[in-house]
Amino acid sequence: QVQLVESGGGLVQAGGSLRLSCAASGSISNINTMGWYRQAPGKQREWVATITTNDNTNYADSVKGRFTISRDNAKNTVYLQMNSLKPEDTGVYYCKLVRWPRGVNYWGQGTQVTVSS
């Protein structure tokens, strides 16, 4: 089993910044992909960014140039630095870990991010 614990959410004004963290523990393989998703009220959960064990990153078009995903493999932690936040970035942000080679998914409990205009 894998446990994921997110932190760092909060309330921020438009144009501000937040840094989310997700600490993983348990049966983590050496090869995994970690990422962030978000869900706004009344909307489906959407992908935000992912990072592989080799630090290959991908971002949704809506956050490119504003968000940066990174990881510390020694701490089994992934981060999401969010700059130039917009009200449309509001939502619950979830951390996800995909454990390879079987592709098993694990989710955190989520952390609320609210951006006021």
C-alpha positions as CSV (number, residue, x, y, z in Angstrom):
1,Q,0.0,0.0,0.0
2,V,1.0,3.6,-0.6
3,Q,-0.1,6.6,1.4
4,L,-0.1,10.2,0.0
5,V,-0.4,13.2,2.2
6,E,-0.9,16.7,0.6
7,S,-0.2,20.0,2.2
8,G,0.2,23.7,1.4
9,G,-3.2,24.6,0.2
10,G,-4.9,27.8,1.3
11,L,-6.5,31.1,0.3
12,V,-4.5,33.5,-1.9
13,Q,-5.3,36.6,-4.0
14,A,-5.1,36.5,-7.8
15,G,-1.5,36.9,-8.9
16,G,-0.2,35.3,-5.8
17,S,1.7,32.0,-5.2
18,L,1.4,28.8,-3.3
19,R,3.5,25.7,-3.0
20,L,1.9,22.3,-2.6
21,S,3.7,19.3,-1.2
22,C,2.8,15.6,-1.4
23,A,4.7,13.1,0.8
24,A,4.5,9.4,-0.2
25,S,5.0,6.5,2.2
26,G,4.6,2.8,2.1
27,S,5.4,0.3,-0.7
28,I,6.8,2.8,-3.2
29,S,8.7,1.3,-6.1
30,N,11.8,2.9,-7.5
31,I,10.0,3.6,-10.7
32,N,6.9,5.7,-10.4
33,T,5.1,8.7,-11.9
34,M,3.8,11.4,-9.6
35,G,1.4,14.1,-10.5
36,W,-1.2,16.7,-9.6
37,Y,-4.8,16.8,-10.5
38,R,-7.5,19.3,-9.5
39,Q,-11.3,19.5,-9.2
40,A,-13.3,22.6,-9.3
41,P,-16.8,22.7,-7.8
42,G,-19.3,21.1,-10.2
43,K,-16.5,20.0,-12.6
44,Q,-14.7,16.8,-13.3
45,R,-11.2,16.2,-12.0
46,E,-8.6,17.4,-14.5
47,W,-4.9,16.7,-14.9
48,V,-2.5,19.4,-14.0
49,A,1.1,18.1,-14.2
50,T,3.2,14.9,-13.9
51,I,6.8,14.1,-13.3
52,T,8.6,10.8,-13.8
53,T,11.3,9.2,-11.7
54,N,13.7,10.6,-14.3
55,D,12.3,14.1,-13.9
56,N,10.5,14.2,-17.2
57,T,7.7,16.7,-16.8
58,N,4.4,17.5,-18.5
59,Y,1.9,20.2,-17.9
60,A,-1.7,21.0,-18.9
61,D,-1.8,24.0,-21.3
62,S,-3.8,26.0,-18.7
63,V,-0.9,26.0,-16.3
64,K,2.2,26.0,-18.5
65,G,4.6,28.8,-17.7
66,R,2.9,29.4,-14.3
67,F,3.2,26.1,-12.4
68,T,6.3,24.0,-11.8
69,I,6.3,20.4,-10.7
70,S,9.4,18.9,-9.0
71,R,10.3,16.0,-6.8
72,D,12.7,14.9,-4.2
73,N,13.2,11.2,-4.5
74,A,15.2,10.9,-1.3
75,K,12.1,12.3,0.5
76,N,9.5,10.6,-1.7
77,T,7.9,14.0,-2.1
78,V,6.5,15.9,-5.1
79,Y,5.9,19.6,-5.1
80,L,3.8,22.0,-7.2
81,Q,4.9,25.6,-7.2
82,M,2.0,27.7,-8.4
83,N,2.7,31.3,-9.5
84,S,0.5,33.9,-11.0
85,L,-2.6,32.2,-9.7
86,K,-6.0,32.9,-11.2
87,P,-9.5,32.5,-9.8
88,E,-10.0,29.6,-12.2
89,D,-7.2,27.7,-10.5
90,T,-9.5,27.3,-7.5
91,G,-10.3,23.7,-6.6
92,V,-9.2,20.7,-4.6
93,Y,-5.8,19.6,-5.6
94,Y,-5.0,15.9,-5.5
95,C,-1.7,14.1,-5.6
96,K,-1.5,10.9,-7.6
97,L,1.2,8.2,-7.7
98,V,1.4,5.6,-10.4
99,R,3.5,2.6,-9.3
100,W,5.1,0.8,-12.2
101,P,5.4,-1.8,-13.7
102,R,1.8,-2.7,-13.0
103,G,0.5,0.9,-13.3
104,V,-1.3,0.9,-9.9
105,N,-2.8,4.3,-9.0
106,Y,-2.9,5.9,-5.6
107,W,-4.5,9.1,-4.6
108,G,-4.1,11.6,-1.7
109,Q,-7.0,13.1,0.2
110,G,-6.7,16.5,-1.5
111,T,-5.9,20.0,-0.4
112,Q,-8.1,23.1,-1.1
113,V,-6.7,26.0,-3.1
114,T,-8.8,29.1,-3.3
115,V,-7.8,32.1,-5.4
116,S,-9.8,35.3,-4.8
117,S,-10.2,37.9,-7.5
